[in-house]
């Protein structure tokens, strides 16, 4: 065993960029890495490069026809016949428009998530984090929701084919993890758990409690759709109670988790009212489950997060601090008002139009209370009970 945790990163991953005005902005990777380095929490020996997926590995999830379309639309000037078919493959939308170099760049992101699985499953490390991954909306033959290839699903399929792993997938993104769910909907060896804002009001509109899997995979799909304006306490109650039972029943060999951090109150693309506390608490709970049920084997991926200044760097840093068992995590237990590195604030404040937060956690006691708190909490509890009716065997 060489390492407790590995951080898979290459600045080239920031090239996954649709256009200058698109909300999916991978500058958040640079901001996160810089925060960790300035906090003294990212030693060079813990960082490894992603590598690149082989085309054959894409076919575990995506159709050959779709991969051909992505490849053709990646040229600076695609052929007219492919331009005419781009919409068919979900690559001509405002959300997921094709861009030059798309295929090679996205194969690099997929390669990073596969590299994370290999590192954990071969014993090179116990935990691996790949923040460039987590593109959970892409479908077998269609791009969707800012996602071209579904690296999370491909990494899970690789864990199954290369190591015979029984995989628990945990999706904490505010948007339902639809692409991963549908990829394994009938597969009893993969359990998908997604906690998210209800699809009644938010993309992709799926993730209802009654989506439970099919055929021999019935019960291995678990969804916890929460009400808009859900806060920390209700979110964590539903997350920990349902996921704890799921892990106990399913008993995975490997946990793969997706860490979109867009349920935060500041995120512009959703309607939740959570704080940085859930981004400290969820990794801690997943970490415990990994050691309890699968020898610590845990692969974590990035995901959504569109407040790239005030939310994403702190949330993703807290994830790494937990995975690597850094001293800052213990310090936060004693001092919830622990300050961020002043050098990071000084470096980036000139580029942000709003005041950057000065502490790791949020001063939620100063936030305006949500008027319907009790009603939202009760509705979420009803959803929690429904989600626990059929659990994986």
C-alpha positions as CSV (number, residue, x, y, z in Angstrom):
1,X,0.0,0.0,0.0
2,X,1.7,3.2,-1.2
3,X,-0.7,5.9,-0.2
4,X,-3.8,6.7,1.9
5,X,-5.3,9.0,-0.8
6,X,-4.3,10.1,-4.3
7,X,-5.4,13.4,-6.0
8,X,-5.8,12.9,-9.8
9,X,-5.3,16.1,-11.7
10,X,-3.9,17.8,-14.7
11,X,-4.4,21.4,-15.6
12,X,-5.2,20.3,-19.1
13,X,-8.6,19.1,-17.7
14,X,-9.7,22.8,-17.6
15,X,-9.9,22.6,-21.5
16,X,-13.3,20.9,-21.0
17,X,-15.0,24.2,-21.8
18,X,-18.0,24.7,-24.1
19,X,-17.7,28.5,-24.6
20,X,-16.8,31.6,-22.6
21,X,-20.3,32.3,-21.3
22,X,-21.2,28.7,-20.4
23,X,-21.9,28.1,-16.6
24,X,-19.7,25.0,-16.6
25,X,-16.4,26.7,-15.9
26,X,-13.4,24.5,-15.1
27,X,-11.5,27.4,-13.6
28,X,-13.0,26.0,-10.4
29,X,-10.4,23.2,-10.6
30,X,-7.6,25.8,-10.6
31,X,-9.2,27.7,-7.7
32,X,-9.6,24.4,-5.6
33,X,-6.1,23.2,-6.3
34,X,-4.6,26.6,-5.3
35,X,-6.7,26.7,-2.1
36,X,-5.4,23.2,-1.1
37,X,-1.8,24.1,-1.9
38,X,-2.0,27.4,0.0
39,X,-3.5,25.4,2.9
40,X,-0.6,23.0,2.9
41,X,-2.9,20.1,2.1
42,X,-1.8,18.9,-1.3
43,X,1.8,17.5,-1.2
44,X,3.2,16.9,-4.7
45,X,3.6,13.2,-4.1
46,X,-0.2,12.8,-3.7
47,X,-0.9,14.3,-7.2
48,X,-0.9,12.0,-10.2
49,X,-1.9,12.7,-13.8
50,X,-5.2,11.3,-15.2
51,X,-4.0,9.5,-18.4
52,X,-6.5,9.0,-21.2
53,X,-9.2,6.4,-21.7
54,X,-8.9,3.9,-24.6
55,X,-11.7,4.1,-27.1
56,X,-12.8,0.5,-26.3
57,X,-13.4,1.6,-22.7
58,X,-16.0,4.1,-23.9
59,X,-18.1,1.2,-25.4
60,X,-18.8,-0.2,-21.9
61,X,-21.4,2.6,-21.7
62,X,-21.6,4.5,-25.0
63,X,-22.7,3.3,-28.5
64,X,-20.2,3.2,-31.3
65,X,-22.4,5.5,-33.3
66,X,-22.4,8.1,-30.6
67,X,-18.6,8.0,-30.1
68,X,-18.2,8.4,-33.9
69,X,-20.5,11.5,-33.7
70,X,-18.5,13.0,-30.9
71,X,-15.2,12.4,-32.7
72,X,-16.5,13.9,-36.0
73,X,-17.9,17.0,-34.2
74,X,-14.6,17.6,-32.5
75,X,-12.9,18.8,-35.6
76,X,-12.5,22.6,-36.0
77,X,-14.7,22.4,-39.0
78,X,-16.9,19.3,-38.9
79,X,-18.4,17.9,-42.0
80,X,-21.9,19.1,-43.0
81,X,-23.5,15.7,-42.5
82,X,-22.4,15.6,-38.8
83,X,-23.5,19.2,-38.3
84,X,-26.9,18.2,-39.4
85,X,-27.0,15.3,-37.0
86,X,-25.5,17.1,-34.0
87,X,-28.9,17.7,-32.4
88,X,-29.8,14.0,-32.6
89,X,-26.8,13.3,-30.4
90,X,-27.6,16.1,-27.9
91,X,-24.6,18.1,-29.0
92,X,-26.3,21.1,-30.5
93,X,-28.1,22.4,-27.4
94,X,-27.4,25.5,-25.3
95,X,-26.4,23.1,-22.4
96,X,-24.1,20.8,-24.3
97,X,-22.8,22.3,-27.5
98,X,-20.0,20.5,-29.4
99,X,-16.6,22.2,-29.3
100,X,-13.2,21.7,-31.0
101,X,-11.1,19.0,-29.4
102,X,-14.1,17.7,-27.5
103,X,-13.4,14.0,-28.0
104,X,-9.8,14.0,-26.8
105,X,-10.4,16.4,-23.9
106,X,-13.3,14.3,-22.6
107,X,-11.5,11.1,-23.0
108,X,-8.9,12.6,-20.7
109,X,-11.5,13.2,-18.1
110,X,-12.8,9.6,-18.5
111,X,-9.2,8.4,-18.2
112,X,-8.8,10.2,-14.9
113,X,-11.8,8.4,-13.4
114,X,-10.6,5.0,-14.7
115,X,-7.2,5.8,-13.3
116,X,-8.8,6.4,-9.9
117,X,-10.6,3.0,-10.0
118,X,-7.3,1.2,-10.9
119,X,-5.4,3.0,-8.1
120,X,-7.9,1.9,-5.5
121,X,-8.6,-1.6,-6.8
122,X,-4.9,-2.5,-7.2
123,X,-4.0,-1.3,-3.7
124,X,-1.9,1.6,-4.9
125,X,-4.0,3.7,-2.6
126,X,-7.1,3.4,-0.4
127,X,-8.9,6.5,-1.7
128,X,-8.7,8.4,-4.9
129,X,-10.2,11.8,-5.9
130,X,-10.7,13.0,-9.5
131,X,-12.4,16.3,-9.5
132,X,-12.3,16.6,-13.3
133,X,-14.8,13.8,-13.5
134,X,-18.4,13.4,-12.4
135,X,-20.1,14.0,-15.8
136,X,-23.2,12.0,-14.7
137,X,-25.8,13.1,-17.2
138,X,-24.4,11.8,-20.5
139,X,-26.5,8.9,-22.0
140,X,-25.3,5.9,-24.0
141,X,-26.1,7.7,-27.3
142,X,-26.6,11.3,-26.3
143,X,-24.9,14.2,-24.6
144,X,-26.8,15.9,-21.9
145,X,-26.6,18.5,-19.1
146,X,-23.0,19.7,-19.8
147,X,-21.8,16.1,-20.1
148,X,-20.4,14.5,-23.3
149,X,-19.1,11.2,-22.0
150,X,-20.3,9.7,-18.7
151,X,-17.0,9.1,-17.0
152,X,-18.7,8.0,-13.8
153,X,-20.6,5.2,-15.5
154,X,-17.6,4.2,-17.6
155,X,-15.4,4.0,-14.4
156,X,-18.1,1.8,-12.7
157,X,-18.3,-0.5,-15.8
158,X,-14.5,-0.7,-15.7
159,X,-14.5,-1.7,-12.0
160,X,-17.0,-4.4,-12.9
161,X,-15.2,-5.8,-15.9
162,X,-11.6,-5.5,-14.7
163,X,-12.1,-6.4,-11.0
164,X,-15.5,-8.0,-10.7
165,X,-16.5,-5.3,-8.2
166,X,-19.9,-4.8,-6.6
167,X,-20.2,-1.0,-6.8
168,X,-22.2,1.4,-4.7
169,X,-22.6,4.7,-6.6
170,X,-23.4,7.8,-4.5
171,X,-24.6,11.0,-6.2
172,X,-24.7,14.2,-4.1
173,X,-25.3,16.6,-7.0
174,X,-28.4,18.7,-6.7
175,X,-29.4,17.4,-10.2
176,X,-30.4,13.7,-10.4
177,X,-27.7,11.4,-11.5
178,X,-29.8,10.1,-14.4
179,X,-27.1,8.9,-16.9
180,X,-25.5,6.6,-14.3
181,X,-28.9,5.4,-13.1
182,X,-30.1,4.4,-16.5
183,X,-26.8,2.8,-17.4
184,X,-27.2,0.2,-14.6
185,X,-31.0,0.2,-14.1
186,X,-31.3,-3.6,-14.5
187,X,-27.9,-4.5,-13.1
188,X,-28.0,-6.1,-9.6
189,X,-24.2,-5.6,-9.1
190,X,-24.4,-1.8,-9.2
191,X,-26.5,0.1,-6.7
192,X,-27.1,3.8,-7.5
193,X,-28.1,6.2,-4.8
194,X,-29.0,9.8,-5.7
195,X,-30.0,12.7,-3.4
196,X,-31.1,15.7,-5.3
197,X,-33.7,18.5,-5.7
198,X,-37.0,17.1,-6.9
199,X,-37.3,16.8,-10.6
200,X,-40.6,18.6,-10.5
201,X,-38.8,21.9,-10.7
202,X,-35.3,21.1,-11.9
203,X,-33.4,19.4,-14.7
204,X,-33.3,16.6,-15.7
205,X,-36.9,16.0,-14.3
206,X,-36.2,12.4,-13.2
207,X,-35.1,10.8,-10.0
208,X,-38.5,10.1,-8.4
209,X,-38.8,7.7,-5.5
210,X,-40.6,5.1,-7.6
211,X,-37.6,4.8,-9.9
212,X,-36.2,1.6,-8.2
213,X,-34.5,-0.4,-10.9
214,X,-36.0,-3.1,-13.1
215,X,-35.8,-6.9,-13.7
216,X,-33.0,-8.4,-11.6
217,X,-31.8,-4.9,-10.7
218,X,-35.1,-4.0,-8.9
219,X,-34.2,-2.3,-5.6
220,X,-30.7,-1.3,-6.6
221,X,-31.8,2.2,-7.7
222,X,-32.5,4.5,-4.7
223,X,-33.6,8.1,-5.2
224,X,-34.2,10.7,-2.5
225,X,-35.7,13.8,-4.2
226,X,-35.9,16.7,-1.8
227,X,-38.0,19.9,-1.7
228,X,-36.7,23.2,-2.9
229,X,-35.1,25.3,0.0
230,X,-34.1,22.3,1.9
231,X,-31.5,23.1,4.6
232,X,-28.6,21.3,6.1
233,X,-30.3,19.4,8.9
234,X,-33.1,18.0,6.7
235,X,-30.6,17.2,3.8
236,X,-28.3,15.3,6.1
237,X,-31.1,13.4,7.9
238,X,-32.3,12.0,4.6
239,X,-28.9,11.4,3.3
240,X,-27.4,9.5,6.2
241,X,-30.5,7.5,7.2
242,X,-31.3,6.2,3.7
243,X,-27.7,5.7,2.5
244,X,-26.7,4.0,5.8
245,X,-29.4,1.4,5.2
246,X,-28.5,1.1,1.5
247,X,-24.8,0.3,2.3
248,X,-25.8,-2.1,5.0
249,X,-28.0,-4.1,2.7
250,X,-25.9,-3.9,-0.5
251,X,-22.4,-4.5,1.0
252,X,-20.3,-3.0,-1.8
253,X,-16.7,-3.9,-2.8
254,X,-16.2,-0.3,-3.9
255,X,-17.8,3.1,-3.4
256,X,-17.8,5.6,-6.3
257,X,-19.2,8.9,-5.3
258,X,-20.0,12.0,-7.3
259,X,-19.7,15.4,-5.5
260,X,-21.6,18.1,-7.3
261,X,-21.7,21.0,-4.8
262,X,-24.7,22.8,-6.3
263,X,-27.1,22.3,-3.5
264,X,-25.5,25.2,-1.7
265,X,-27.7,28.3,-1.2
266,X,-25.4,30.4,-3.3
267,X,-25.5,28.2,-6.4
268,X,-27.3,30.0,-9.3
269,X,-28.8,26.9,-11.0
270,X,-30.9,25.3,-8.3
271,X,-33.2,26.2,-5.4
272,X,-31.7,24.6,-2.3
273,X,-30.6,26.4,0.9
274,X,-27.8,24.2,2.2
275,X,-24.4,25.5,3.5
276,X,-20.9,24.3,3.5
277,X,-21.7,22.1,6.4
278,X,-23.2,19.3,4.2
279,X,-20.0,19.4,2.1
280,X,-18.1,18.6,5.3
281,X,-20.6,16.1,6.6
282,X,-21.3,14.0,3.5
283,X,-17.7,13.0,2.8
284,X,-17.2,12.2,6.4
285,X,-20.2,9.8,6.3
286,X,-19.1,8.2,3.0
287,X,-15.6,7.8,4.4
288,X,-17.0,5.9,7.4
289,X,-19.1,3.6,5.0
290,X,-16.1,2.9,2.9
291,X,-14.1,1.6,5.8
292,X,-17.1,-0.2,7.3
293,X,-18.1,-2.1,4.2
294,X,-15.4,-2.3,1.6
295,X,-12.0,-2.1,3.1
296,X,-11.8,1.7,2.6
297,X,-12.0,1.4,-1.2
298,X,-13.4,4.8,-2.2
299,X,-13.3,6.7,-5.5
300,X,-14.7,10.3,-5.5
301,X,-15.4,12.4,-8.5
302,X,-16.3,16.1,-9.1
303,X,-19.6,17.1,-10.7
304,X,-21.8,20.2,-10.8
305,X,-21.1,23.5,-9.0
306,X,-21.6,26.9,-10.6
307,X,-20.6,29.3,-7.9
308,X,-17.0,28.8,-8.7
309,X,-15.6,31.4,-6.3
310,X,-17.5,31.2,-3.1
311,X,-18.6,27.5,-3.0
312,X,-16.8,25.0,-5.2
313,X,-13.2,25.6,-3.9
314,X,-14.2,25.2,-0.3
315,X,-16.6,22.2,-0.9
316,X,-14.1,20.2,-3.0
317,X,-11.3,21.1,-0.6
318,X,-13.3,19.8,2.3
319,X,-13.8,16.5,0.4
320,X,-10.0,16.1,-0.1
321,X,-9.3,17.1,3.5
322,X,-11.6,14.3,4.6
323,X,-10.2,11.7,2.2
324,X,-6.6,12.5,3.2
325,X,-7.5,12.9,6.9
326,X,-5.8,16.3,7.0
327,X,-5.4,18.1,10.3
328,X,-7.7,20.9,9.1
329,X,-10.7,18.6,9.5
330,X,-9.9,18.1,13.1
331,X,-9.4,21.8,13.6
332,X,-12.8,22.6,12.2
333,X,-14.4,20.4,14.8
334,X,-12.9,22.6,17.5
335,X,-13.2,25.9,15.6
336,X,-16.1,26.2,13.1
337,X,-14.9,29.7,12.3
338,X,-11.5,28.6,11.1
339,X,-10.2,31.0,8.5
340,X,-9.2,30.2,4.9
341,X,-5.6,30.9,4.0
342,X,-5.2,34.7,3.7
343,X,-2.8,34.2,0.7
344,X,-5.6,32.5,-1.3
345,X,-8.1,35.3,-0.5
346,X,-5.5,37.9,-1.5
347,X,-4.7,36.0,-4.8
348,X,-8.3,35.7,-6.0
349,X,-10.4,38.4,-4.5
350,X,-9.4,40.9,-7.2
351,X,-11.1,38.6,-9.8
352,X,-14.4,38.1,-7.9
353,X,-17.1,40.7,-8.0
354,X,-18.4,39.6,-4.6
355,X,-16.6,39.3,-1.3
356,X,-15.0,35.8,-1.0
357,X,-15.9,33.9,2.2
358,X,-13.1,34.2,4.8
359,X,-13.8,30.9,6.6
360,X,-14.1,27.2,5.6
361,X,-17.7,27.0,6.8
362,X,-20.6,29.4,6.4
363,X,-21.9,31.6,9.2
364,X,-25.4,30.1,8.8
365,X,-26.6,31.8,12.0
366,X,-26.6,35.1,10.1
367,X,-28.6,33.8,7.2
368,X,-32.3,34.7,6.8
369,X,-34.5,31.8,8.0
370,X,-36.6,29.8,5.4
371,X,-40.3,30.5,6.1
372,X,-41.6,27.0,5.3
373,X,-38.9,25.1,7.2
374,X,-41.2,22.7,9.1
375,X,-43.3,22.0,6.1
376,X,-40.2,21.2,3.9
377,X,-38.7,19.0,6.6
378,X,-41.9,17.0,7.0
379,X,-42.3,16.5,3.3
380,X,-38.7,15.4,3.0
381,X,-39.3,12.9,5.9
382,X,-42.2,11.4,3.9
383,X,-39.9,11.0,0.9
384,X,-37.2,9.5,3.1
385,X,-39.6,6.8,4.3
386,X,-40.8,6.0,0.8
387,X,-37.1,5.7,-0.4
388,X,-36.5,3.1,2.3
389,X,-39.4,0.8,1.4
390,X,-37.4,-1.3,-1.1
391,X,-33.7,-1.5,-0.5
392,X,-31.1,-3.5,-2.4
393,X,-30.4,-7.1,-1.5
